[in-house]
Amino acid sequence: MNRMDAAFEKLKSEGKSALIPFITVGDPHIDITLELLLGMERSGADIIELGVPYSDPLADGPVIERASARALQNHITIRDSLQVAKKARERGASIPYVLFTYYNPVLQYGAEKLFNEMVDSEISGIIIPDLPLEESTPIREIADRYSIHLVPLVAPTSKERVKQIAQHARGFIYCVSSLGVTGVRSSFAANIEDFLDEVRTASDLPIAIGFGISNAEHVRRFSSQCDGVVVGSAIVRRIEEALPLLQSPQTAQDGVLQICKFVRELKS
């Protein structure tokens, strides 16, 4: 069974929702990413999104854009993202990982090669935010062949569009809290609960919400209605704030602990 399916089934049996942190691989360097993967799992993360740094991240706001820029200065690639996941497994990591990348890196790397190596790195799913449903069939067929879930993003648009996307979803459905790019928000659309109910009725798959979830209050609010809550920019911003610690070998572990403490607080 795909690790993602097993994780959601276990959490459902316990009446819990998944906490899904997002980090940019290689920000500020790859060794820190490895320590964060292990530390966040110990701190209560249920699934982790591995963001592949990209020069033109259309779905990402300024916080994650800056993280990508820092990682690209270290020449981090999609292969590095696969390798850090594999190293985490070698050190005992067990929770599911989801690769978050754009379509161009997938094409450049080679889709068949990518999914084959994702299996080797024990990555359970992939999110490609700029891959529209109408063009996703070839990638979805490869993903299905390797038992890796192609997780779609669905935004609060028309009911018909929601149904179309949900019918082809795998793993879980990533519900975008509002139109626009990722980033910390203080409020959400007034009809967000109605949108989540709409997605819930369109599919039996778990649903998760992201884009703007930034504190424990937000996590508690949406955990009652969703099977998972994604926290991205708020964590990446904590990494940015901890750069003076993370960039020094003498204090890097203190920086990692600060970020993991924030992840633990999100579960409270």
N, C-alpha and C positions, 0 to 999 in steps of 0.2 A: 504494500500500500504506500502511496505517496505520503511523505512525512506531513505535508500540509493537511491532507484529509484526516490523518490520524490525530493531528493536533486539534483541529476543529471539533472532531468527534469527542475527544477527551474533555475539552473545555465545555462543550455543550452538556455532557453528562454531569459536569460539576456545576452547571449553571453560571459559567463565567464567560467573559468576552476576552478575546486575544488582544494583548498589547503588542503593537507592531512598530517598533522604532525603524527609522530610516537613517542611514549614514552614507556619506560619500566616500567611496573607497579611495584610500591614499591621502586623505585629508587629516592631519597635515603630512603624514607619511604612512607607508604600508604597515610598518610594525605597530603603529598606534591603532590602525584598523583592526588588526588581529587581536590586540588586547581588548579593544572595545567590544568585539564580537563575543569574546569569552566573558567579559565583565558584565555586559548587558544581559546575557543569558542568566548569569548568577543573580542579577538584580531583578529578574522577573519578566524579561521579554519572552514572548511566546513564539514570535516569528520575527525575522529581521529582513528588511529590504536593503539590498546592497546596490547603492547608486553608482553606476559606471560614469566617471567624469566625462563630460562632453562639452565641446566648445560652443554649441548653440542649443542649450537646453530649453526648448520652447515652452515646456510645461512648468518650468521652475522659476521661482521668484529670485530676488537679489541675494538672499542668504545662501541658497544652494548654488546659485551661479558663482558666487565668490569661492565656495568650497570646491567646485569643479575647477575653477581657475588655479587654486592652490595645488590641487592634485595633478593637474595637467603640467604644472611646472616640474613635477617629479616624474613626468612621462608615464603616468599610470594608464594602463590599457585594459581592455576587456579581459585579456588573458590574466593580468594581475588580479583582477576581481575574482576570476575562477580559482586562481591559485591560493588566494587568501582564505577563501571558503574551504578549500581542501586542507590547508594547514590548520584551520580551526577544528575541522573534523578529527584530524590526527591528534589534536590536544583534548579531545573529548566532547566537543560541541555536539548537541543532539537536536536542537530545535530547527525548524524549517528555515531555509533561506530563499528569498525571492530576488532575482536579478532585475534591476530597474535600468533600462537602457533605451536608447533611441534606435530607429530603424537603420540609419546609415552604418553605425558600428556593426550591427548584425550582418548587413550585406557585405561589408568590407571583410569581416572575419570569415564569413561563410556560414549560412544557417545550419547546414548539416553538421559541420565541424563544431559549431558552438553548442548545439544540443547534445552531441556526443560527449563533449568535455564537461558540460553541465552535469550529466549523469555521473561522470567520474568524480566531480567535485561535490556530488550529493546536493545539488541545488534543485529545489522542488518546483519553482515557478519562475515566470518571467513576465514583466510588464513593459510594454513598448508603447508609450503614450502617443506617439505620432503615427502609429499604424492604424488606419481606419478600418472599420469592420469590413468594408467592401473589398479591401485589398489584403485581408488577413488570412484567407484560406490556405495558401501555400505554407505559411509559417505555422498555422494551427495544425495542419496535417503532420508536419514534421514533429511538432511538440507532442501531439498525441502518440505518435509512433515511439517516442522516447519516454512516454508517461510523465511528461513535464507539463504543468498547467500554464496556459497562456491566459493571464488574468486581465480582463478588460477594465478600462475606466468608463464610468457612465456618469454623465452630468445631468443636472435637472433641466432637461429639455422636454421634448414631446414624449407622451406615453408610448407611442408607436416606436420611437427610437429606442427607448428603454427596453421594450420587449424584444426588439431585434437583437440588441447587444446581449441581453440576458440569455437568449436562446443558444448563443454560441459560446457562452462563458465556460471557463474551467477553473477549478480551485476555489475561488471566491470572486465576488463582484466588488470592485473598488468604486465606491460611491464618492464622487467629488462634491464637497460640501457647498461649493458655490462656483460660478463661472469665473475663469481667470486662472492665474498661475498659483503655484504653491506659495505659502507665506503665513506668518502668524497673524491671526485675526482675533478681534475682541468680541465679535458677534457673528451670527450666521443668518441666513435667509429665514424669514418668518415661516415659510412653508417647508422647512427642511425635513420635519417629521413626516409630512405627507409624501414627500419625495422618497424617503426611505421605505415607507409602507408600500409605495408603488413598486419599487424595486423588489421588495420582499415577495409581493404577489406574482412577480414575473418569473421567479426562479426558486427552486428548492436549495440552491447553493447558499453558503454563508455569505453575508454581506459585511463589508468593512467600510468605514468612512475615513476620509483624509482630506488634506488641504485646509490648513488653518487650526488644527487641533494642537493646542499649545500648553495645556496645564492639566492638573489632576481633575479640576472641576469639569472641563470639557470631556475628559475621558469618562468620568462618572456619568455625565449627562447622556452620552451616546452609547455607553456600554449596555444600557437597559434596552436599547432598540437594535443594536448591531452585534454581530458576532466578532467583530474586530474593530480596533481603533488605531489608525496610523498617525504617528507623531514624527514629523520630519524636520521642518524648518526650526522648530523650537530646540531640538536636539543639536542640529547642525550649528545653530547660533551659540549654544553652550560650548561646543567644540571651538568655535571661533574665539569666544571669550577666554577660553583656557589655553590658547595658543602659546603664551609665554611659558606656561608649565609644560605643555606637550612637546615643545620643540627642544627642551633640554633633557638629556638623559638622566640627570640628577633628580628632576621633578616630574618627569613624564607620568609616572605611576600615580602621583597626586592628582594630575589633571584627569587621568582616566577614572579615578575614584570619584571625582567631582561629577563627571558626566553620568557615571553609573548611579550615583546618589540621586540625581534628577530623574533617571529612569525609574528607580525604586519609588520615588515620591509620586510618580504618575499612577502607580498601582494602588496608592493609599486611598 
